[in-house]
Amino acid sequence: EANMEAMYDALVAGLGIYDDLIELGPKPKHGFTLNIRFPGLKEKTGMDSKQLSQWLFDEFKVLPIPASGFYPADAPEGSGLDEIRLAFSFMTPEEIAHGIEQLIRGIKQLYRLD
């Protein structure tokens, strides 16, 4: 639970002001994942969530999971292609802080926010 709090709070602090570009999922009450949605991701960046996840790994050594794999087969076409999922179990608070810093750097670079 402490890891979830640390990750969520860091994301809100680092990306919360860009709520027109990024939608954080609700703070999880249980479990160990958090979804982040990027409305219009493909149109704004040329990437879907699979490409974004790979780019974040290659450039920033952060590996989110494309959320499209978590939608049922009968979900509308394209479901999850603008979402990534972050997992935060089995990580120290320091690892979470570093990962979130890298993720924020990546998102800011992607959207040219700095």
Secondary structure, DSSP 8 states (H G I E B T S, - for coil): -HHHHHHHHHHHHHHGGGTTT-EE----SSSSEEEEE-TTHHHHHS--HHHHHHHHHHHHS---EEGGGGS-TTS-TTTTTTEEEEE-TT--HHHHHHHHHHHHHHHHHHTT--
